[in-house]
């Protein structure tokens, strides 16, 4: 995200300090991957889509940096994980902003300082984000290999849902709702769960 952040801050400086008019400083420091068809002296615009994407990119980078710093200094990673995965990534998934949820979860699922359950949750959200972008085949083999034989029932349900195994998912869901199988899942959880 180096080039993206560079462009965001260059554009911010251009708007704040030069009224949004493209100058030589902006053009000389702009990464080649972010070249613009606009010319010197033209006004650069910021629309809602650009602004939302810029905020998401900054949030993502700063959260990942905070996680790295916390991990290196012996911080409580599972609490930070709950914030990043259970709050932010989940929010992105519910708002169908899958790209950013994918990025957040991609990092969290390989973080060895997290508990196995936390990494599994991050993996499930990662797979859901990738699948929701139409790239299910990219993660199908990982999902297939996901061992849920000794896992919490939520992980079993998630695997069924990710694989579109409705014939297994719904009977298990009904057993849980009828309290025939013990699980910390409510009807509201099923209604709210993006899977």
Buried (B, 14 or more C-beta within 10 A) or exposed (E): EEEBBBBBEBBEBBBEEBEBBBEEEBBEEBEEEEEEEEEEEEEBEEEEEEEEBBEBBBBBBEBBEBBEEBBEEEBEBEEBBEEBBBEBBBEBBEEEBBBBBBBBBBBBBEBEBBEEBBBBBBBBBBBBBBBBBEBBEEBBEBBEEBEBEEBBBBBBBBBBBBBEEEEBBEEBBEEBBEEEBEBEBEEEEEEEBBB
